[in-house]
Amino acid sequence: MRTMADNARDEEVALLKRAAARTEGSGAAGGAADVAASVAPDLPAFEREITLTAGGLELAGHLAIPDRATGAVIFALASGSSRRSPRNRLVAAALNQAGLGTLLADLLTPEEELRRANVFDVWMLAARLTGITRWLCRHPVACGIPLGYFGASTGAAAALWAAA
C-alpha cells in the first residue's frame, strides 16, 4: 500500500530528475549543487554554512540571503532530512531565486539524531526553532525582514507550534 509520503517522495524524485536533465544538457558535471544551480543560477549575496546557538546548543545550518530579500524562510529539519539534502537545497534555491532568504537549520545535533525518540519531541523541536528564529532576527543580513517557516512531518508540527 502506497502512502502519502511515498507519493511525495516520487514527486520530489521526478522534480530532481527533470532539473538534472536540464543540467546534463548544459554539459555540467551533475550533482546536487548543479541541480540547485539549474533552478537559481544567480548566487545569493550572502551564503554560508553556519553554526548557530539555540537553547544553549550549537546547531548546524546553511544561510542564504539574496540582495534586497523580501523575507526569509526557516526550514524546520528534524526527521531524517538535513540541510545537506538535495531536495531541501533545491527548494531553497528556488526560494532564493524568488527573492527570499533561506535558513536550513538542523534541529537536532548528530548525537541526538541517534535517539529516534528525539525526532518526535515536538515541544523540544519547537523550542529550538524559536531559538533559531531569535538568532536569525539578530543576524545582520536578516535583521528586519519578515520570517516564515517550512517543514514536513514533525518539523511542520514544530513550525506550527513555534509560529503560534
Backbone torsions as a table, in degrees:
resi	resn	phi	psi	omega
1	MET	NA	129.2	179.6
2	ARG	-84.2	141.6	178.9
3	THR	-104.4	171.8	175.4
4	MET	-62.4	-34.7	178.6
5	ALA	-64.0	-39.2	177.1
6	ASP	-61.4	-44.9	179.9
7	ASN	-63.8	-42.4	179.2
8	ALA	-63.8	-42.1	178.9
9	ARG	-62.2	-42.7	179.0
10	ASP	-61.3	-40.6	178.2
11	GLU	-64.9	-41.0	178.9
12	GLU	-64.0	-43.3	179.1
13	VAL	-62.3	-42.7	179.1
14	ALA	-62.5	-41.4	177.8
15	LEU	-62.8	-45.0	178.8
16	LEU	-63.7	-39.6	179.4
17	LYS	-65.4	-40.5	177.9
18	ARG	-63.7	-43.6	178.9
19	ALA	-65.5	-40.3	178.8
20	ALA	-64.9	-37.8	178.9
21	ALA	-63.2	-39.8	176.4
22	ARG	-62.4	-40.4	-178.9
23	THR	-67.6	-43.0	-179.6
24	GLU	-61.4	-36.7	178.8
25	GLY	-65.2	-20.4	-179.4
26	SER	-91.6	-0.6	179.3
27	GLY	83.0	11.6	-179.3
28	ALA	-76.6	165.0	-175.5
29	ALA	-74.1	-23.0	-178.6
30	GLY	97.1	178.2	179.5
31	GLY	105.6	171.4	-175.6
32	ALA	-61.3	-40.6	-179.3
33	ALA	-63.5	-39.1	179.2
34	ASP	-69.5	-36.1	177.3
35	VAL	-62.2	-46.5	178.8
36	ALA	-63.0	-40.5	-179.3
37	ALA	-65.0	-30.7	179.6
38	SER	-69.7	-24.1	177.2
39	VAL	-87.5	-41.6	-175.4
40	ALA	-128.9	84.0	-176.8
41	PRO	-67.8	-24.5	178.5
42	ASP	-91.3	122.1	-179.9
43	LEU	-72.2	145.4	175.1
44	PRO	-61.7	155.8	-179.6
45	ALA	-64.4	-34.2	179.1
46	PHE	-127.8	119.4	178.9
47	GLU	-148.0	121.3	-176.8
48	ARG	-154.4	151.1	163.2
49	GLU	-75.9	134.7	-174.1
50	ILE	-132.8	163.0	167.7
51	THR	-118.9	126.9	-179.5
52	LEU	-123.2	161.2	-178.7
53	THR	-111.4	129.8	176.9
54	ALA	-145.9	123.5	178.8
55	GLY	62.2	32.8	179.1
56	GLY	80.2	0.6	179.4
57	LEU	-109.6	150.5	171.4
58	GLU	-93.0	126.4	-179.3
59	LEU	-121.9	150.7	-179.3
60	ALA	-90.4	149.2	178.1
61	GLY	-158.1	172.6	174.9
62	HIS	-131.9	118.7	-176.3
63	LEU	-112.4	129.0	176.8
64	ALA	-136.2	121.3	-179.9
65	ILE	-127.8	114.8	177.6
66	PRO	-74.0	162.4	172.3
67	ASP	-57.1	141.6	177.3
68	ARG	52.6	42.0	178.9
69	ALA	-59.7	137.1	179.2
70	THR	-90.9	-6.5	179.7
71	GLY	174.5	-179.3	177.6
72	ALA	-142.5	148.5	-179.9
73	VAL	-116.3	125.3	176.3
74	ILE	-96.8	119.4	177.7
75	PHE	-82.6	127.5	177.6
76	ALA	-94.9	99.9	-172.6
77	LEU	-110.7	113.1	-175.0
78	ALA	-137.2	-34.5	-169.1
79	SER	-111.6	75.2	174.4
80	GLY	82.2	3.2	179.6
81	SER	-122.7	123.6	-174.4
82	SER	-115.3	179.9	178.1
83	ARG	-64.8	-17.6	-179.1
84	ARG	-91.8	-4.5	-177.7
85	SER	-61.3	129.6	178.4
86	PRO	-57.3	-37.3	-179.0
87	ARG	-70.7	-37.5	176.5
88	ASN	-65.5	-40.0	177.9
89	ARG	-64.9	-37.4	179.2
90	LEU	-65.2	-47.0	178.1
91	VAL	-62.7	-43.7	179.8
92	ALA	-61.6	-42.2	179.7
93	ALA	-61.9	-40.4	178.0
94	ALA	-64.5	-41.2	177.5
95	LEU	-65.5	-40.7	177.2
96	ASN	-60.2	-44.0	179.5
97	GLN	-61.6	-30.5	179.2
98	ALA	-83.7	2.3	176.4
99	GLY	94.6	12.6	178.5
100	LEU	-106.4	139.6	172.4
101	GLY	-77.4	160.9	178.1
102	THR	-138.5	142.3	171.5
103	LEU	-127.5	109.5	175.2
104	LEU	-93.9	105.5	-174.2
105	ALA	-117.2	124.8	174.6
106	ASP	-74.9	121.9	-177.3
107	LEU	-80.8	-14.6	179.0
108	LEU	-118.6	146.5	172.8
109	THR	-75.1	162.7	177.6
110	PRO	-56.5	-37.1	179.0
111	GLU	-67.7	-39.5	-179.9
112	GLU	-67.9	-30.6	179.1
113	GLU	-62.5	-24.9	-179.1
114	LEU	-69.9	-22.6	178.9
115	ARG	-100.0	103.6	-172.9
116	ARG	-54.8	-32.6	-178.5
117	ALA	-60.6	-27.6	-179.8
118	ASN	-63.3	-30.6	179.6
119	VAL	-62.5	-28.1	-175.9
120	PHE	-100.0	4.5	178.4
121	ASP	-85.8	78.1	-173.4
122	VAL	-61.6	-37.6	178.9
123	TRP	-60.5	-46.4	179.2
124	MET	-62.6	-44.2	-179.7
125	LEU	-63.4	-40.5	178.1
126	ALA	-65.8	-39.4	177.8
127	ALA	-63.2	-40.7	178.0
128	ARG	-65.6	-41.9	179.5
129	LEU	-63.2	-38.9	176.2
130	THR	-63.1	-42.3	176.8
131	GLY	-63.5	-40.3	177.8
132	ILE	-63.6	-39.5	178.6
133	THR	-61.9	-45.2	177.4
134	ARG	-60.1	-42.9	179.1
135	TRP	-59.3	-47.2	-177.6
136	LEU	-65.5	-37.8	179.0
137	CYS	-61.8	-26.9	179.2
138	ARG	-90.6	-10.8	-177.7
139	HIS	-73.0	132.9	-175.9
140	PRO	-56.4	-33.9	-177.4
141	VAL	-79.4	-14.2	-177.0
142	ALA	-118.9	-4.6	-176.1
143	CYS	-58.4	124.2	175.3
144	GLY	90.8	-5.8	178.5
145	ILE	-94.0	148.8	178.8
146	PRO	-62.8	146.6	-179.1
147	LEU	-120.1	149.6	173.7
148	GLY	-140.3	172.2	-179.3
149	TYR	-119.8	153.3	173.8
150	PHE	-137.9	126.2	179.9
151	GLY	-158.2	161.1	175.8
152	ALA	-131.1	153.4	177.4
153	SER	57.8	-131.2	-177.8
154	THR	-68.5	-23.7	174.4
155	GLY	-64.2	-37.9	177.2
156	ALA	-67.2	-40.4	177.4
157	ALA	-63.0	-41.9	177.3
158	ALA	-64.1	-39.8	179.4
159	ALA	-63.5	-41.9	177.8
160	LEU	-63.5	-43.2	-179.8
161	TRP	-64.6	-45.9	-179.8
162	ALA	-64.2	-39.0	179.9
163	ALA	-66.0	-35.6	179.8
164	ALA	-69.8	NA	NA
